[in-house]
Amino acid sequence: MASPLTGEKILVTGLTGQVARPIALALARDNEVWGAARFRSRRTRAALEDAGVRCVAVDLEEGDLSAIPDDVTVLLNFAVAHTQDWDRDLALNAEAAGLLMAHCRGARAMLHCSSTGVYAPAGEHLLVETDPLGDSHASIGLVTYSITKIAAEAVVRQAARAFGLPTTIARLNVPYGDDLGWPAMHLEMMLAGQPVDLRTEDPCFYTPIHVDDLVAQLPALLDAASVPATVVNWAGSEVVSVEEWCRWFGELTGVEPTFTRTDAALPGVAADTTKLAGIAGTNAIGWRDGFRRMVATMHPERLAAAPEPAG
């Protein structure tokens, strides 16, 4: 495992997102961290600045990056848009990535956070980095997401070569934390008595990864940055279905999950992490322990009242 980042000047885009924010907060303890976002919430901006993050209000869609420092040593691009407007999402997801790389071309390394949503759905097959790309999100109404994320990867690959900027493209799969992520939404739905959607074809497998592991693996992923860009799945090493993690939530809380079968649910996308393990090691937080932490953080009263889980 690579040494933690210290003494770096780091730019984090998409700062107010669920993944970028905790990563920026962790990095701000030992680095000069600049964060770029629209900052619609003054409270969010104030909390980040209180934690040591230097916040810059930037609209990446407009392409004016003059407020962003151009002498950063590390560029972390977590900006993402899914407005379902093709022009806007191409501008925000793809064009903005290239403009950022041009602006910060002197950085020693760049990590572009992509998504395993760029892969064509492949059932129970563990997707490797060379597998076919496709549209996995149109079925849930996010018609621009997969395609513009693929376009972003193409722009980043070209910019890495054009500017000689060592780059890692990390395809993220189901990030979560003690109080955030898609599984956290399922937990809240269960406790509200709402059914969780499952794809008609059962089961739907994923490889979730805790944000603490994202922080721990980040230095090694930056060390692996290269020209041409390094492409790697960023995911947990355990494969689990939505149904399985909801039933685990049920054991932890005493609330039995209910499900709705529909073709409008997200297809399973599980990532092979062999390449990631060779770069950054395996995740330290297993999904069962991570999801228990989530319940303990978000609903400790439920965890205390529930029967002792069987597993």
N, C-alpha and C positions, 0 to 999 in steps of 0.2 A: 504494500500500500504506500502511495506517495505521501510525502510530508504535507501537513496542512498548509494552506496558503497564508503567508504572512508578509507584510510590507509591500503588498501589491497595490497598484492603483487600478481599481476594477470598475467597469461600467456594466450595470445590470439593466436591461430593458424589460418592459412588461412587469415593472416592479410591483404593481399592486395585485398581480395574479397570485393564485394560491400556491404555486411552486416557487416563483421568483422571490416572493416576499420573505419566506422563512430562510431561504438560501442567502439573501442579501443581509438579513439580520445576523445570521451566523458569521458571515464573512466580515461584517463591520467590526467585530471585536478585535481583529488583528490586521485589518487592512483599511485603506482609504477607499470607501465604496461610494460610487455615484450611481444614483438610480433615476431612470427616465421613465416617465409615464404621463398620462394626461392629468392625473391627480384631481379627479372630480370631487373627492372628499377631502376637506381641509383636515378633518380629524385623522384620517389615514396618513396623510402627509406629515402631520405633526408627530404622530407616534413613530414613524420611521426616522424622522430627523432627531427625535429624542434618543433613539437607539444608535445614532451616529451615522446614519445614511444621509448623504448629501443629495437632496432631491432636486431634479430639474424637470420642469413641466415642458413636455415635448409632444407634439402630435406627429407621429411617424408617417401618417397618411399624407401630410403636407410636405414632408421631406426636408424641412428646415432643421438642420442639426447644429446650428451655430451656437446654441447654448450648451452643447455637450462638449466636454474636454476631448481633445484629439490626441492626447499624450498618455492614454491609459495603457497599462501593460497587459491587461486581460479584458476581453470583451465577452460577455455572457448575454446571448440573445434569447430571451424568453417571451418576447412580444408575440401575440397571436390574436387573430381576429376571426370571428365567424358571424359576420353580419348577414350573410347570404346574399350580399350584393357583390357580384363578380369583380367589378372594377375596384371596389373598396378593399375587398379581401386579397386580391392580387397585389394591390399597392401596399397593404399593411403586412402581409405575410411574406411576400416575395421581394418586391422592389425595395422595401425598407431595409431588408437584410443586406442587400448589396450596397445600398447607400451608407449603412452603418459601417460596413467593412471598408469602404473607401475612406470614410471619415477617420476610422481608427486603424488604418493600415499599418501603423507602426507598432501595434500590440505584439507581444511575444506569442500569444495564443488566443484563439477564439473558440468558444463552444456555442454552437447553434442547436437549440432544443427543438427537435422535430418530434415526430409522433409515430408510433407503430400503426396509427391510422392511415399511413401511406401504403400499407400492404393490401394486396387483394385478399379478401377473406379466404381462409384455407382450412376451416373446420378445426380438427384437433391437432393439426400439424404445427409443430413449433417452428415459427418463422425465423429463418436466418437472413442475414443482411443482403444476400444475393437473390432472395426470393422475389417473385413478380410483384410489382406495385399495382395499386388499383384503388377503387373507391369503396371504403368500408362504412362511410358515415351517411351516405345519401338516404339510407332506409329510415334513419331517425330524423330526417328533415334538414340535416346539415349538408346541403348539397354542394357547398363550395369548399368545405373543410379539407377533405383528403386531397383534392386536386390542387388547391392553392398551397398546401403543405408540400406536395411533390414539387410544385413550381419553385417554392422557396429553396428546397434542397438543390435544385438545378442552379439557381442564382448563386447560392453559397458556394457550390463546387466551382463555378466559373470564377467568382470573385477571389477565392483562395488562390487560384492559379494566377489570376491577373495581377494581384497585389503581393503575391508571395507571402500570404498570411497563413501561418499554420492553423489548421482548423479541424475541429471534431464536430461531426453531425451526430447527435445522440437522439435516437428514436425512443421516446419515452412511452412507457406502458403503465397506465393506471397508478399515478402517484397518489399517495395519501399521507396523512399525518394524524396527530392526536386529535385534531378537530377539523380536518379538512379532507376533501377528495370525494370521488364518486361513491365509494363505500359509505362514507359518512352520510351522504344523501339517502342511501338505502336504509341506513340505521334510523334516520329521522322518519322516513316513510313508514317503516315497520312500526315504530312507536306511535305514529299517528293513525295506525290502522289501515294504511294504504297498501295495495298490492304492488309488488315489484315486477316490472316487465321482464320477461325472459323470451329469448328468440324461440320461434316455433321448433327449430331443430335444437335438441337438447343434448349435451350441455354446451354452455358458452364459456370457454376457458380464457383466463387472463393470467398475467404474471405481475401482480401489484408490488410496488416498492415504496417503502417509507421514506419521507423527506429527510430523515436523519441519515439514511444510507445515501441519498443523493448528495448531501453535503460531504459525507465521508469519501465518496467516490470521485467527486469533482476534480481534485488535484491530479489524480492519475489520468483522468480523461483529458485534461489540459496538457499533461505531459505527452500524451499520445497524439496530440494535434500534429497535423502534417500537411504537406502539399505534394500531391493532391490530398483532398480532405479524407480523414479517417471517418468511416461510417460504422456505427455500432449501436446495437440495441441497448437501451437503458431501462432495465427491468429487474424484478425480483427473480430469484432462481426457483421458486416454488410455483407450480401451476395449480390454479384453483378456479372453480366456476362461481358465477354470481349466486347460484342457488346454494352452493356449499358455504360461501361466506355469510349469506343471509341466515342460514341455519345455525351457523356458529354464533352470530349475533343473537339468535333466538335462545340458544343455550345460555348465553351470558346474561340476558335480560329477562328471561322467562316469557318472552313474547314470541308466539309462533308466527313465522313469516307466511304470507300468502303471495301467490304469483299469478300473473296473467301471461298467457302464451300469445305472442303476436309477431308477425313478420316486420313490424315497425320497431322492434327492439334492435339494439346494436349487436352485430355478429361478434362472435368470439375472436379475439386476436391475442394469441399467446406467443411470447418471444423466446427464442433460443438465446441463452446468455453465455454460451461458450466463449465467444470473442470478448465479451465484457469481463468475464472472470479472468482471462489472460491479461487484461489491462488493469483492472481495478479490484479484482477479487470478487467474492460473492457478498450478498447483503448480510448484515449482521442481525437484522430484525426479521424474524419469520412472520408470516402473515397472521397466524393465530395470536401470537404475542402482540403484534402491532394493533390488531383489531381490538384485543382486550384493553390495551392502553387507550384506544379511542373511546370505548364505552366508559372507562374509568374517568376520562377527562370530560366527556360531554354529558354523561348521565351516570354519575357515581351512585346515585340513589337506586338505579335499576340494577347495577352490578351487585350492590350490597344485598338487595332483596331477592335476587334470583337464586335458584338452586345451584349447587356446585356443578360446573360443566363436566361432562363425561370425558372429554379429551383435552 
